[in-house]
Amino acid sequence: MLAKERAEAADRAKGKFLAAASHDLRQPLQALLLFVDVLKPHVQGPQGANALLHLGRGLDALKELLDSLLDMSRLDAGVVQPNIEDVPIVPLFDHIAASYRPVAAAKGLELRVSACNAAARTDRTLLTRMVRNLVENALRYTESGRIDIECRRAGGRLLIEVRDTGIGIPPDHLERIWEEFHQVGNPERDRNRGLGLGLAIVRRLSQLLNHPVDVQSRPGEGTAFVIALPLGRTVERPMTPAEAATAGRGRFAVVIDDDAIVLLGLETIFREWGYEVLVAGSAEKAVEALERSGRRPDVIVADYRLREGRYGTEAISRIRGLFEGGGGPTVPGVILTGETGPDCERDAAAHGLGIIHKPVTPRQLSLALGDLLGRQ
């Protein structure tokens, strides 16, 4: 019993020492990384530039090693305290997809992400690190095909799976992959293929969070890692104004522009957002269609300068006039314009209209609509 306690104390002391040493080593490394860039303009000739390139790569590898060692030593020393909460999976998967799709595409791989509308009881940051390490491992050992990231409910738990079509893991390596610095198919220790610490960190995080990780693999066909998590309570996050604007839910939008291509683009965006849309190239056509239908718009979007010297502010005023006789609320409207002068802004303000300057992205349009509809 005493020997066990001494061994555990020695392990804790070793972990704390490694944590302190790794942290302190980062300071001079930071200086070295900065000075490599400082040296670049002063190095002459291809031989010097090549030597500096290799120095930079060596320092990058050293930084990666120290970062991983610091993570592992902090985990071993017991200084990492999880913050357990209900973590929705969709935003986590969206973040992973945004980070790694460009990396996968650069290797000619397809990254498929399929999130489920569920939450897990976990630490948001530590779970993200687990999934990221598994995805990075899959990218490192997959030369063709695809990588799938999925989640599903099973047996009262939530399962997150990272699956690849890579080189696979021989059966006699399935337990050894969790060891520090162990790498399949890299006996020469090529640092371009990583350091062999990613899965060791996954194992430690798995133990810390009590999230078991299972691995199944077939050499030459691929590997699948599955993290098992306790289900959390799914909390409905309130929509931001921009999200509410792009969740059209059958709202009726009138869009006026005399440029057919722009009009088609705006119509497509609104329909994709779930709006019903009336498009028109002029105020006259919009008014005629609305008089026939009798339906009050939820929002009007109009180009500022229309054909025959007419203006979008006038078009919106005419449409508002069709529906405001009963003293109801004013129909929200926004002006699109490529003009930067003050006249357009003064005219829009006089009519109580928002203004968006072209070219406009869908995100900018959604933000403007969210602000506009949120004031109604």
BALOBA-1460 file (C-alpha; in Angstrom, 3 decimals):
// residues 376
<rec num="1" residu="m" x="0.000" y="0.000" z="0.000"/>
<rec num="2" residu="l" x="2.821" y="2.381" z="0.940"/>
<rec num="3" residu="a" x="4.721" y="1.518" z="-2.243"/>
<rec num="4" residu="k" x="1.619" y="2.287" z="-4.322"/>
<rec num="5" residu="e" x="1.162" y="5.662" z="-2.629"/>
<rec num="6" residu="r" x="4.834" y="6.504" z="-3.214"/>
<rec num="7" residu="a" x="4.544" y="5.543" z="-6.878"/>
<rec num="8" residu="e" x="1.439" y="7.685" z="-7.302"/>
<rec num="9" residu="a" x="3.156" y="10.605" z="-5.559"/>
<rec num="10" residu="a" x="6.191" y="10.183" z="-7.824"/>
<rec num="11" residu="d" x="3.930" y="10.205" z="-10.902"/>
<rec num="12" residu="r" x="2.230" y="13.397" z="-9.712"/>
<rec num="13" residu="a" x="5.588" y="15.042" z="-9.018"/>
<rec num="14" residu="k" x="6.856" y="14.021" z="-12.451"/>
<rec num="15" residu="g" x="3.748" y="15.426" z="-14.085"/>
<rec num="16" residu="k" x="4.052" y="18.743" z="-12.269"/>
<rec num="17" residu="f" x="7.732" y="18.992" z="-13.201"/>
<rec num="18" residu="l" x="7.008" y="18.303" z="-16.858"/>
<rec num="19" residu="a" x="4.205" y="20.866" z="-16.825"/>
<rec num="20" residu="a" x="6.500" y="23.525" z="-15.360"/>
<rec num="21" residu="a" x="9.418" y="22.618" z="-17.635"/>
<rec num="22" residu="s" x="7.284" y="22.545" z="-20.774"/>
<rec num="23" residu="h" x="5.754" y="25.891" z="-19.885"/>
<rec num="24" residu="d" x="9.126" y="27.531" z="-19.209"/>
<rec num="25" residu="l" x="10.620" y="26.173" z="-22.424"/>
<rec num="26" residu="r" x="7.907" y="27.873" z="-24.448"/>
<rec num="27" residu="q" x="9.277" y="31.329" z="-23.624"/>
<rec num="28" residu="p" x="12.706" y="30.965" z="-25.325"/>
<rec num="29" residu="l" x="11.026" y="29.029" z="-28.146"/>
<rec num="30" residu="q" x="8.693" y="31.973" z="-28.736"/>
<rec num="31" residu="a" x="11.746" y="34.246" z="-29.063"/>
<rec num="32" residu="l" x="13.396" y="31.840" z="-31.510"/>
<rec num="33" residu="l" x="10.266" y="31.707" z="-33.665"/>
<rec num="34" residu="l" x="10.153" y="35.502" z="-33.813"/>
<rec num="35" residu="f" x="13.830" y="35.890" z="-34.633"/>
<rec num="36" residu="v" x="13.621" y="33.392" z="-37.508"/>
<rec num="37" residu="d" x="11.298" y="35.866" z="-39.221"/>
<rec num="38" residu="v" x="13.584" y="38.769" z="-38.287"/>
<rec num="39" residu="l" x="16.517" y="36.987" z="-39.943"/>
<rec num="40" residu="k" x="14.769" y="36.386" z="-43.289"/>
<rec num="41" residu="p" x="15.610" y="39.736" z="-44.914"/>
<rec num="42" residu="h" x="19.248" y="39.415" z="-43.837"/>
<rec num="43" residu="v" x="19.925" y="35.935" z="-45.234"/>
<rec num="44" residu="q" x="21.510" y="35.977" z="-48.678"/>
<rec num="45" residu="g" x="21.504" y="33.314" z="-51.366"/>
<rec num="46" residu="p" x="19.536" y="30.083" z="-51.868"/>
<rec num="47" residu="q" x="21.738" y="28.062" z="-49.508"/>
<rec num="48" residu="g" x="21.124" y="30.428" z="-46.588"/>
<rec num="49" residu="a" x="17.405" y="30.641" z="-47.361"/>
<rec num="50" residu="n" x="17.173" y="26.852" z="-47.464"/>
<rec num="51" residu="a" x="18.974" y="26.548" z="-44.124"/>
<rec num="52" residu="l" x="16.596" y="29.106" z="-42.584"/>
<rec num="53" residu="l" x="13.605" y="27.192" z="-43.982"/>
<rec num="54" residu="h" x="14.784" y="23.990" z="-42.290"/>
<rec num="55" residu="l" x="15.414" y="25.883" z="-39.064"/>
<rec num="56" residu="g" x="11.867" y="27.206" z="-39.126"/>
<rec num="57" residu="r" x="10.435" y="23.741" z="-39.747"/>
<rec num="58" residu="g" x="12.486" y="22.334" z="-36.893"/>
<rec num="59" residu="l" x="11.227" y="25.033" z="-34.542"/>
<rec num="60" residu="d" x="7.631" y="24.397" z="-35.655"/>
<rec num="61" residu="a" x="8.052" y="20.696" z="-34.832"/>
<rec num="62" residu="l" x="9.574" y="21.604" z="-31.469"/>
<rec num="63" residu="k" x="6.663" y="23.898" z="-30.688"/>
<rec num="64" residu="e" x="4.165" y="21.171" z="-31.576"/>
<rec num="65" residu="l" x="6.039" y="18.719" z="-29.370"/>
<rec num="66" residu="l" x="6.132" y="21.102" z="-26.405"/>
<rec num="67" residu="d" x="2.446" y="21.970" z="-26.814"/>
<rec num="68" residu="s" x="1.521" y="18.279" z="-26.767"/>
<rec num="69" residu="l" x="3.857" y="17.511" z="-23.855"/>
<rec num="70" residu="l" x="2.378" y="20.395" z="-21.903"/>
<rec num="71" residu="d" x="-1.133" y="19.063" z="-22.532"/>
<rec num="72" residu="m" x="-0.141" y="15.562" z="-21.461"/>
<rec num="73" residu="s" x="1.783" y="16.685" z="-18.369"/>
<rec num="74" residu="r" x="-1.116" y="18.860" z="-17.233"/>
<rec num="75" residu="l" x="-3.477" y="15.921" z="-17.647"/>
<rec num="76" residu="d" x="-1.113" y="13.568" z="-15.803"/>
<rec num="77" residu="a" x="-0.583" y="16.096" z="-13.004"/>
<rec num="78" residu="g" x="-4.318" y="16.339" z="-12.425"/>
<rec num="79" residu="v" x="-4.438" y="20.101" z="-12.913"/>
<rec num="80" residu="v" x="-7.089" y="19.964" z="-15.665"/>
<rec num="81" residu="q" x="-10.553" y="20.278" z="-14.146"/>
<rec num="82" residu="p" x="-13.422" y="19.575" z="-16.556"/>
<rec num="83" residu="n" x="-16.325" y="21.986" z="-16.732"/>
<rec num="84" residu="i" x="-19.249" y="19.615" z="-17.319"/>
<rec num="85" residu="e" x="-22.301" y="21.100" z="-18.998"/>
<rec num="86" residu="d" x="-24.883" y="20.372" z="-21.680"/>
<rec num="87" residu="v" x="-22.996" y="20.784" z="-24.955"/>
<rec num="88" residu="p" x="-25.013" y="20.851" z="-28.228"/>
<rec num="89" residu="i" x="-23.322" y="18.809" z="-30.952"/>
<rec num="90" residu="v" x="-24.326" y="20.803" z="-34.041"/>
<rec num="91" residu="p" x="-22.172" y="23.905" z="-33.293"/>
<rec num="92" residu="l" x="-19.233" y="21.667" z="-32.335"/>
<rec num="93" residu="f" x="-19.468" y="19.760" z="-35.626"/>
<rec num="94" residu="d" x="-19.870" y="23.004" z="-37.585"/>
<rec num="95" residu="h" x="-16.637" y="24.287" z="-36.038"/>
<rec num="96" residu="i" x="-14.785" y="21.058" z="-36.848"/>
<rec num="97" residu="a" x="-16.062" y="21.071" z="-40.429"/>
<rec num="98" residu="a" x="-15.025" y="24.688" z="-41.005"/>
<rec num="99" residu="s" x="-11.543" y="23.981" z="-39.626"/>
<rec num="100" residu="y" x="-10.740" y="20.773" z="-41.500"/>
<rec num="101" residu="r" x="-12.635" y="20.843" z="-44.811"/>
<rec num="102" residu="p" x="-9.932" y="22.989" z="-46.464"/>
<rec num="103" residu="v" x="-7.217" y="20.647" z="-45.129"/>
<rec num="104" residu="a" x="-9.060" y="17.591" z="-46.461"/>
<rec num="105" residu="a" x="-9.689" y="19.254" z="-49.824"/>
<rec num="106" residu="a" x="-5.979" y="20.055" z="-50.151"/>
<rec num="107" residu="k" x="-5.267" y="16.310" z="-49.903"/>
<rec num="108" residu="g" x="-8.048" y="15.458" z="-52.351"/>
<rec num="109" residu="l" x="-10.205" y="13.966" z="-49.588"/>
<rec num="110" residu="e" x="-13.910" y="14.404" z="-48.941"/>
<rec num="111" residu="l" x="-14.889" y="15.389" z="-45.396"/>
<rec num="112" residu="r" x="-18.477" y="14.430" z="-44.581"/>
<rec num="113" residu="v" x="-20.015" y="15.799" z="-41.389"/>
<rec num="114" residu="s" x="-23.384" y="14.577" z="-40.137"/>
<rec num="115" residu="a" x="-24.464" y="16.115" z="-36.839"/>
<rec num="116" residu="c" x="-27.481" y="15.066" z="-34.793"/>
<rec num="117" residu="n" x="-29.756" y="17.430" z="-32.914"/>
<rec num="118" residu="a" x="-28.603" y="16.314" z="-29.477"/>
<rec num="119" residu="a" x="-26.468" y="17.450" z="-26.568"/>
<rec num="120" residu="a" x="-23.859" y="15.666" z="-24.444"/>
<rec num="121" residu="r" x="-22.894" y="16.046" z="-20.788"/>
<rec num="122" residu="t" x="-19.252" y="16.913" z="-21.243"/>
<rec num="123" residu="d" x="-16.576" y="19.603" z="-21.217"/>
<rec num="124" residu="r" x="-16.948" y="21.598" z="-24.419"/>
<rec num="125" residu="t" x="-13.243" y="22.418" z="-24.859"/>
<rec num="126" residu="l" x="-11.897" y="18.982" z="-23.952"/>
<rec num="127" residu="l" x="-14.412" y="17.125" z="-26.138"/>
<rec num="128" residu="t" x="-13.526" y="19.415" z="-29.047"/>
<rec num="129" residu="r" x="-9.853" y="18.549" z="-28.494"/>
<rec num="130" residu="m" x="-10.664" y="14.823" z="-28.567"/>
<rec num="131" residu="v" x="-12.572" y="15.078" z="-31.836"/>
<rec num="132" residu="r" x="-9.954" y="17.353" z="-33.414"/>
<rec num="133" residu="n" x="-7.174" y="14.910" z="-32.542"/>
<rec num="134" residu="l" x="-9.117" y="12.034" z="-34.080"/>
<rec num="135" residu="v" x="-9.806" y="14.030" z="-37.247"/>
<rec num="136" residu="e" x="-6.146" y="15.062" z="-37.518"/>
<rec num="137" residu="n" x="-5.145" y="11.423" z="-37.084"/>
<rec num="138" residu="a" x="-7.529" y="10.403" z="-39.874"/>
<rec num="139" residu="l" x="-6.170" y="13.118" z="-42.175"/>
<rec num="140" residu="r" x="-2.601" y="12.010" z="-41.496"/>
<rec num="141" residu="y" x="-3.204" y="8.359" z="-42.398"/>
<rec num="142" residu="t" x="-5.678" y="8.758" z="-45.275"/>
<rec num="143" residu="e" x="-4.343" y="9.344" z="-48.786"/>
<rec num="144" residu="s" x="-7.524" y="8.811" z="-50.775"/>
<rec num="145" residu="g" x="-11.249" y="8.498" z="-50.193"/>
<rec num="146" residu="r" x="-13.045" y="10.298" z="-47.408"/>
<rec num="147" residu="i" x="-13.407" y="10.992" z="-43.708"/>
<rec num="148" residu="d" x="-16.801" y="10.817" z="-41.996"/>
<rec num="149" residu="i" x="-17.722" y="12.505" z="-38.716"/>
<rec num="150" residu="e" x="-21.093" y="11.390" z="-37.379"/>
<rec num="151" residu="c" x="-23.110" y="11.293" z="-34.193"/>
<rec num="152" residu="r" x="-26.038" y="9.113" z="-33.177"/>
<rec num="153" residu="r" x="-27.974" y="8.003" z="-30.121"/>
<rec num="154" residu="a" x="-27.550" y="4.409" z="-28.959"/>
<rec num="155" residu="g" x="-28.492" y="2.684" z="-25.715"/>
<rec num="156" residu="g" x="-29.133" y="5.913" z="-23.840"/>
<rec num="157" residu="r" x="-25.767" y="7.356" z="-24.873"/>
<rec num="158" residu="l" x="-24.520" y="9.661" z="-27.571"/>
<rec num="159" residu="l" x="-21.887" y="8.251" z="-29.917"/>
<rec num="160" residu="i" x="-19.478" y="10.388" z="-31.947"/>
<rec num="161" residu="e" x="-17.687" y="8.481" z="-34.704"/>
<rec num="162" residu="v" x="-14.684" y="9.527" z="-36.781"/>
<rec num="163" residu="r" x="-14.218" y="7.105" z="-39.684"/>
<rec num="164" residu="d" x="-11.640" y="7.116" z="-42.492"/>
<rec num="165" residu="t" x="-10.605" y="5.111" z="-45.561"/>
<rec num="166" residu="g" x="-6.930" y="5.218" z="-44.658"/>
<rec num="167" residu="i" x="-4.175" y="2.653" z="-44.214"/>
<rec num="168" residu="g" x="-5.818" y="1.005" z="-41.220"/>
<rec num="169" residu="i" x="-4.186" y="-0.420" z="-38.087"/>
<rec num="170" residu="p" x="-2.742" y="-3.934" z="-37.825"/>
<rec num="171" residu="p" x="-4.376" y="-5.987" z="-35.021"/>
<rec num="172" residu="d" x="-1.163" y="-6.134" z="-32.989"/>
<rec num="173" residu="h" x="-1.011" y="-2.307" z="-32.924"/>
<rec num="174" residu="l" x="-4.573" y="-1.656" z="-31.736"/>
<rec num="175" residu="e" x="-3.533" y="-1.257" z="-28.096"/>
<rec num="176" residu="r" x="-0.168" y="0.325" z="-28.776"/>
<rec num="177" residu="i" x="-1.628" y="3.276" z="-30.715"/>
<rec num="178" residu="w" x="-2.539" y="4.886" z="-27.373"/>
<rec num="179" residu="e" x="1.091" y="4.959" z="-26.250"/>
<rec num="180" residu="e" x="3.169" y="8.125" z="-26.424"/>
<rec num="181" residu="f" x="5.152" y="8.514" z="-29.673"/>
<rec num="182" residu="h" x="3.795" y="5.284" z="-31.169"/>
<rec num="183" residu="q" x="2.938" y="5.643" z="-34.861"/>
<rec num="184" residu="v" x="1.722" y="3.058" z="-37.328"/>
<rec num="185" residu="g" x="3.814" y="2.821" z="-40.485"/>
<rec num="186" residu="n" x="6.368" y="5.426" z="-39.441"/>
<rec num="187" residu="p" x="9.406" y="3.539" z="-38.090"/>
<rec num="188" residu="e" x="11.771" y="6.202" z="-39.391"/>
<rec num="189" residu="r" x="10.030" y="8.819" z="-37.174"/>
<rec num="190" residu="d" x="9.244" y="11.212" z="-40.000"/>
<rec num="191" residu="r" x="8.057" y="14.352" z="-38.186"/>
<rec num="192" residu="n" x="6.000" y="15.377" z="-41.220"/>
<rec num="193" residu="r" x="3.665" y="12.568" z="-40.155"/>
<rec num="194" residu="g" x="3.119" y="13.944" z="-36.683"/>
<rec num="195" residu="l" x="4.569" y="13.219" z="-33.276"/>
<rec num="196" residu="g" x="2.548" y="10.250" z="-32.094"/>
<rec num="197" residu="l" x="0.959" y="12.121" z="-29.184"/>
<rec num="198" residu="g" x="-2.539" y="12.862" z="-30.535"/>
<rec num="199" residu="l" x="-4.090" y="9.521" z="-29.581"/>
<rec num="200" residu="a" x="-2.238" y="9.472" z="-26.244"/>
<rec num="201" residu="i" x="-3.965" y="12.754" z="-25.414"/>
<rec num="202" residu="v" x="-7.308" y="11.312" z="-26.566"/>
<rec num="203" residu="r" x="-6.854" y="8.373" z="-24.165"/>
<rec num="204" residu="r" x="-6.074" y="10.684" z="-21.239"/>
<rec num="205" residu="l" x="-9.051" y="12.923" z="-22.010"/>
<rec num="206" residu="s" x="-11.227" y="9.832" z="-22.343"/>
<rec num="207" residu="q" x="-10.236" y="8.729" z="-18.848"/>
<rec num="208" residu="l" x="-10.591" y="12.214" z="-17.372"/>
<rec num="209" residu="l" x="-14.090" y="12.722" z="-18.803"/>
<rec num="210" residu="n" x="-15.163" y="9.076" z="-18.504"/>
<rec num="211" residu="h" x="-15.931" y="8.998" z="-22.231"/>
<rec num="212" residu="p" x="-14.858" y="5.525" z="-23.447"/>
<rec num="213" residu="v" x="-13.239" y="5.403" z="-26.893"/>
<rec num="214" residu="d" x="-13.513" y="2.290" z="-29.039"/>
<rec num="215" residu="v" x="-11.468" y="1.607" z="-32.178"/>
<rec num="216" residu="q" x="-12.102" y="-0.802" z="-35.033"/>
<rec num="217" residu="s" x="-9.853" y="-1.098" z="-38.054"/>
<rec num="218" residu="r" x="-9.040" y="-3.162" z="-41.113"/>
<rec num="219" residu="p" x="-5.561" y="-2.819" z="-42.581"/>
<rec num="220" residu="g" x="-5.766" y="-1.263" z="-46.012"/>
<rec num="221" residu="e" x="-9.432" y="-0.320" z="-45.619"/>
<rec num="222" residu="g" x="-9.669" y="2.255" z="-42.837"/>
<rec num="223" residu="t" x="-10.295" y="2.930" z="-39.176"/>
<rec num="224" residu="a" x="-13.233" y="4.031" z="-37.032"/>
<rec num="225" residu="f" x="-12.983" y="5.641" z="-33.590"/>
<rec num="226" residu="v" x="-16.155" y="5.963" z="-31.505"/>
<rec num="227" residu="i" x="-16.498" y="8.171" z="-28.411"/>
<rec num="228" residu="a" x="-19.361" y="7.267" z="-26.040"/>
<rec num="229" residu="l" x="-20.826" y="10.188" z="-24.096"/>
<rec num="230" residu="p" x="-23.712" y="10.649" z="-21.664"/>
<rec num="231" residu="l" x="-26.699" y="12.360" z="-23.229"/>
<rec num="232" residu="g" x="-27.334" y="15.927" z="-22.170"/>
<rec num="233" residu="r" x="-30.403" y="18.095" z="-22.201"/>
<rec num="234" residu="t" x="-31.017" y="19.812" z="-25.506"/>
<rec num="235" residu="v" x="-31.609" y="23.491" z="-24.861"/>
<rec num="236" residu="e" x="-33.218" y="25.545" z="-27.561"/>
<rec num="237" residu="r" x="-30.900" y="28.469" z="-28.281"/>
<rec num="238" residu="p" x="-32.850" y="31.627" z="-29.116"/>
<rec num="239" residu="m" x="-32.409" y="32.744" z="-32.680"/>
<rec num="240" residu="t" x="-30.374" y="35.818" z="-33.440"/>
<rec num="241" residu="p" x="-32.229" y="38.475" z="-35.457"/>
<rec num="242" residu="a" x="-30.282" y="37.476" z="-38.578"/>
<rec num="243" residu="e" x="-31.153" y="33.796" z="-38.090"/>
<rec num="244" residu="a" x="-34.807" y="34.722" z="-37.557"/>
<rec num="245" residu="a" x="-34.736" y="36.731" z="-40.773"/>
<rec num="246" residu="t" x="-33.332" y="33.843" z="-42.788"/>
<rec num="247" residu="a" x="-35.867" y="31.423" z="-41.303"/>
<rec num="248" residu="g" x="-38.542" y="32.779" z="-43.625"/>
<rec num="249" residu="r" x="-41.287" y="30.410" z="-42.456"/>
<rec num="250" residu="g" x="-43.605" y="31.459" z="-45.221"/>
<rec num="251" residu="r" x="-43.135" y="35.211" z="-44.845"/>
<rec num="252" residu="f" x="-44.064" y="37.156" z="-47.975"/>
<rec num="253" residu="a" x="-41.319" y="39.305" z="-49.539"/>
<rec num="254" residu="v" x="-41.670" y="41.734" z="-52.435"/>
<rec num="255" residu="v" x="-38.448" y="42.320" z="-54.363"/>
<rec num="256" residu="i" x="-38.133" y="45.082" z="-56.982"/>
<rec num="257" residu="d" x="-35.115" y="45.498" z="-59.253"/>
<rec num="258" residu="d" x="-34.835" y="46.380" z="-62.956"/>
<rec num="259" residu="d" x="-31.754" y="44.156" z="-63.413"/>
<rec num="260" residu="a" x="-33.037" y="40.680" z="-64.301"/>
<rec num="261" residu="i" x="-29.917" y="38.866" z="-63.057"/>
<rec num="262" residu="v" x="-29.924" y="40.668" z="-59.704"/>
<rec num="263" residu="l" x="-33.650" y="40.040" z="-59.379"/>
<rec num="264" residu="l" x="-33.169" y="36.322" z="-60.023"/>
<rec num="265" residu="g" x="-30.385" y="36.153" z="-57.431"/>
<rec num="266" residu="l" x="-32.453" y="37.896" z="-54.775"/>
<rec num="267" residu="e" x="-35.469" y="35.703" z="-55.523"/>
<rec num="268" residu="t" x="-33.335" y="32.570" z="-55.174"/>
<rec num="269" residu="i" x="-31.888" y="33.666" z="-51.837"/>
<rec num="270" residu="f" x="-35.280" y="34.530" z="-50.368"/>
<rec num="271" residu="r" x="-36.821" y="31.266" z="-51.527"/>
<rec num="272" residu="e" x="-33.939" y="29.295" z="-50.039"/>
<rec num="273" residu="w" x="-34.572" y="31.121" z="-46.758"/>
<rec num="274" residu="g" x="-38.181" y="29.929" z="-46.814"/>
<rec num="275" residu="y" x="-39.948" y="33.074" z="-48.029"/>
<rec num="276" residu="e" x="-42.742" y="33.338" z="-50.559"/>
<rec num="277" residu="v" x="-41.554" y="35.897" z="-53.082"/>
<rec num="278" residu="l" x="-43.089" y="38.327" z="-55.539"/>
<rec num="279" residu="v" x="-40.487" y="39.755" z="-57.938"/>
<rec num="280" residu="a" x="-41.028" y="42.720" z="-60.187"/>
<rec num="281" residu="g" x="-38.955" y="44.940" z="-62.453"/>
<rec num="282" residu="s" x="-40.904" y="48.093" z="-61.602"/>
<rec num="283" residu="a" x="-43.243" y="49.626" z="-59.033"/>
<rec num="284" residu="e" x="-46.148" y="49.397" z="-61.481"/>
<rec num="285" residu="k" x="-45.787" y="45.639" z="-61.936"/>
<rec num="286" residu="a" x="-45.429" y="45.066" z="-58.190"/>
<rec num="287" residu="v" x="-48.515" y="47.139" z="-57.385"/>
<rec num="288" residu="e" x="-50.590" y="45.399" z="-60.077"/>
<rec num="289" residu="a" x="-49.663" y="41.949" z="-58.741"/>
<rec num="290" residu="l" x="-50.384" y="42.946" z="-55.152"/>
<rec num="291" residu="e" x="-53.753" y="44.474" z="-56.072"/>
<rec num="292" residu="r" x="-54.704" y="41.147" z="-57.641"/>
<rec num="293" residu="s" x="-53.547" y="39.027" z="-54.716"/>
<rec num="294" residu="g" x="-54.502" y="41.358" z="-51.885"/>
<rec num="295" residu="r" x="-51.741" y="39.897" z="-49.715"/>
<rec num="296" residu="r" x="-49.826" y="42.255" z="-47.458"/>
<rec num="297" residu="p" x="-46.024" y="41.911" z="-47.718"/>
<rec num="298" residu="d" x="-43.947" y="41.185" z="-44.647"/>
<rec num="299" residu="v" x="-40.964" y="43.016" z="-46.140"/>
<rec num="300" residu="i" x="-40.137" y="44.990" z="-49.301"/>
<rec num="301" residu="v" x="-36.669" y="45.130" z="-50.864"/>
<rec num="302" residu="a" x="-36.167" y="47.591" z="-53.716"/>
<rec num="303" residu="d" x="-33.296" y="48.864" z="-55.820"/>
<rec num="304" residu="y" x="-32.917" y="52.629" z="-55.467"/>
<rec num="305" residu="r" x="-32.697" y="53.686" z="-59.109"/>
<rec num="306" residu="l" x="-35.295" y="52.042" z="-61.320"/>
<rec num="307" residu="r" x="-36.055" y="52.553" z="-64.997"/>
<rec num="308" residu="e" x="-37.622" y="55.712" z="-66.433"/>
<rec num="309" residu="g" x="-36.170" y="57.842" z="-63.645"/>
<rec num="310" residu="r" x="-38.190" y="56.205" z="-60.878"/>
<rec num="311" residu="y" x="-36.930" y="55.400" z="-57.381"/>
<rec num="312" residu="g" x="-37.244" y="52.476" z="-55.009"/>
<rec num="313" residu="t" x="-38.438" y="54.770" z="-52.225"/>
<rec num="314" residu="e" x="-41.400" y="55.723" z="-54.392"/>
<rec num="315" residu="a" x="-42.123" y="52.060" z="-55.145"/>
<rec num="316" residu="i" x="-42.167" y="51.141" z="-51.448"/>
<rec num="317" residu="s" x="-44.408" y="54.123" z="-50.633"/>
<rec num="318" residu="r" x="-46.935" y="53.051" z="-53.263"/>
<rec num="319" residu="i" x="-47.015" y="49.473" z="-51.940"/>
<rec num="320" residu="r" x="-47.365" y="50.683" z="-48.369"/>
<rec num="321" residu="g" x="-50.276" y="52.851" z="-49.481"/>
<rec num="322" residu="l" x="-52.187" y="49.746" z="-50.555"/>
<rec num="323" residu="f" x="-52.204" y="48.261" z="-47.063"/>
<rec num="324" residu="e" x="-51.933" y="51.067" z="-44.518"/>
<rec num="325" residu="g" x="-55.378" y="52.619" z="-44.793"/>
<rec num="326" residu="g" x="-56.613" y="50.758" z="-41.720"/>
<rec num="327" residu="g" x="-53.951" y="52.229" z="-39.459"/>
<rec num="328" residu="g" x="-51.935" y="49.022" z="-39.218"/>
<rec num="329" residu="p" x="-48.158" y="48.839" z="-38.814"/>
<rec num="330" residu="t" x="-45.932" y="50.128" z="-41.597"/>
<rec num="331" residu="v" x="-44.620" y="47.474" z="-43.972"/>
<rec num="332" residu="p" x="-40.843" y="47.127" z="-43.352"/>
<rec num="333" residu="g" x="-38.725" y="48.147" z="-46.313"/>
<rec num="334" residu="v" x="-35.078" y="48.327" z="-47.298"/>
<rec num="335" residu="i" x="-33.321" y="50.026" z="-50.207"/>
<rec num="336" residu="l" x="-30.503" y="48.385" z="-52.182"/>
<rec num="337" residu="t" x="-28.132" y="50.801" z="-53.867"/>
<rec num="338" residu="g" x="-24.728" y="51.080" z="-55.423"/>
<rec num="339" residu="e" x="-24.671" y="54.824" z="-54.794"/>
<rec num="340" residu="t" x="-22.499" y="56.324" z="-52.091"/>
<rec num="341" residu="g" x="-23.733" y="59.911" z="-52.192"/>
<rec num="342" residu="p" x="-25.921" y="61.536" z="-49.509"/>
<rec num="343" residu="d" x="-29.066" y="61.922" z="-51.643"/>
<rec num="344" residu="c" x="-30.005" y="58.261" z="-51.508"/>
<rec num="345" residu="e" x="-29.439" y="58.074" z="-47.756"/>
<rec num="346" residu="r" x="-31.513" y="61.204" z="-47.125"/>
<rec num="347" residu="d" x="-34.337" y="59.897" z="-49.316"/>
<rec num="348" residu="a" x="-34.348" y="56.490" z="-47.585"/>
<rec num="349" residu="a" x="-34.280" y="58.091" z="-44.131"/>
<rec num="350" residu="a" x="-37.181" y="60.382" z="-45.046"/>
<rec num="351" residu="h" x="-39.264" y="57.314" z="-45.892"/>
<rec num="352" residu="g" x="-38.182" y="55.409" z="-42.782"/>
<rec num="353" residu="l" x="-36.289" y="52.817" z="-44.808"/>
<rec num="354" residu="g" x="-33.101" y="50.895" z="-44.171"/>
<rec num="355" residu="i" x="-30.347" y="51.017" z="-46.739"/>
<rec num="356" residu="i" x="-27.844" y="48.403" z="-47.972"/>
<rec num="357" residu="h" x="-24.998" y="49.246" z="-50.313"/>
<rec num="358" residu="k" x="-24.249" y="46.930" z="-53.226"/>
<rec num="359" residu="p" x="-22.571" y="44.528" z="-53.646"/>
<rec num="360" residu="v" x="-24.275" y="42.771" z="-50.767"/>
<rec num="361" residu="t" x="-23.569" y="39.257" z="-49.512"/>
<rec num="362" residu="p" x="-26.350" y="36.995" z="-48.220"/>
<rec num="363" residu="r" x="-24.929" y="37.432" z="-44.721"/>
<rec num="364" residu="q" x="-25.069" y="41.223" z="-44.977"/>
<rec num="365" residu="l" x="-28.612" y="41.004" z="-46.293"/>
<rec num="366" residu="s" x="-29.664" y="38.704" z="-43.448"/>
<rec num="367" residu="l" x="-28.150" y="41.059" z="-40.859"/>
<rec num="368" residu="a" x="-29.954" y="44.056" z="-42.340"/>
<rec num="369" residu="l" x="-33.256" y="42.190" z="-42.520"/>
<rec num="370" residu="g" x="-32.799" y="40.914" z="-38.972"/>
<rec num="371" residu="d" x="-32.282" y="44.450" z="-37.724"/>
<rec num="372" residu="l" x="-35.246" y="45.682" z="-39.751"/>
<rec num="373" residu="l" x="-37.701" y="42.939" z="-38.741"/>
<rec num="374" residu="g" x="-36.480" y="42.995" z="-35.141"/>
<rec num="375" residu="r" x="-37.705" y="46.582" z="-34.786"/>
<rec num="376" residu="q" x="-41.228" y="45.710" z="-35.904"/>
